[in-house]
Each structure stands twice: as structure tokens, then as C-alpha cells.
């Protein structure tokens, strides 16, 4: 993928969409799936940080979701959705 900024900005594919795996695309474009600040390991806004018993449970659930998401996305290519 090639991206450019400016008047004619956009994204240009340099590969055939059938050769672009959605799981790989997710890895490249998203650095994390932290949908709320609470999932961030460097979040200090929680008064219970370090003592909270809910955060490990939610992190476990998020990690399970990420694993299942990656497995499912690996079955598809960009061509499947465009």
C-alpha cells in the first residue's frame, strides 16, 4: 500500500486485493485494539490502577477476542470485501 497527503491524497494498492490478507492488513494499520483507555497499559487515570481486579479479566477477554478476530480475518482477503 502506498499513501500520500496533499491535494490528491489517498491510498494506492501496490498488490492485487486477492493477495492482501485481512489479518495482515489489520496488523499493519492498527497498533492496538484498545477501544477504551482502560485497556491501555500506560493508563493512569484509574484510581484503582494496580489494585483493580476487573482490569485483568477485561484484558483476558480482549486478548481472547483479538485471537479469534485474527484467526477469522486470516481466512479472508481484501478482494472478499471490495
URCOR-V58023 format. One record per residue. N is the residue number from 1. RES is the residue in one letter. PHI is phi in whole degrees, 0 to 359 (999 if undefined). PSI is psi as a letter, one per 20 degrees, with the letter a starting at -180 (none if undefined). Layout:
n:res:phi:psi
N:RES:PHI:PSI
N:RES:PHI:PSI
This chain:
n:res:phi:psi
1:X:999:q
2:X:233:p
3:X:237:q
4:X:220:q
5:X:249:r
6:X:117:a
7:X:302:g
8:X:253:k
9:X:296:r
10:X:157:a
11:X:240:p
12:X:239:p
13:X:283:p
14:X:251:j
15:X:231:q
16:X:293:p
17:X:306:h
18:X:288:i
19:X:260:j
20:X:253:o
21:X:284:p
22:X:295:h
23:X:293:g
24:X:294:h
25:X:297:g
26:X:299:g
27:X:300:h
28:X:285:h
29:X:267:h
30:X:239:p
31:X:278:h
32:X:197:r
33:X:244:k
34:X:289:n
35:X:283:i
36:X:221:q
37:X:304:h
38:X:303:h
39:X:281:i
40:X:290:p
41:X:289:h
42:X:261:j
43:X:290:p
44:X:240:j
45:X:282:i
46:X:279:p
47:X:293:h
48:X:262:j
49:X:309:p
50:X:95:h
51:X:242:i
52:X:289:p
53:X:267:i
54:X:279:h
55:X:303:g
56:X:298:h
57:X:293:g
58:X:293:h
59:X:296:h
60:X:297:g
61:X:296:g
62:X:295:g
63:X:297:h
64:X:295:g
65:X:299:g
66:X:300:g
67:X:297:g
68:X:294:h
69:X:297:g
70:X:298:g
71:X:298:g
72:X:290:g
73:X:295:h
74:X:294:i
75:X:276:i
76:X:235:q
77:X:241:r
78:X:300:h
79:X:298:h
80:X:290:h
81:X:243:i
82:X:245:none
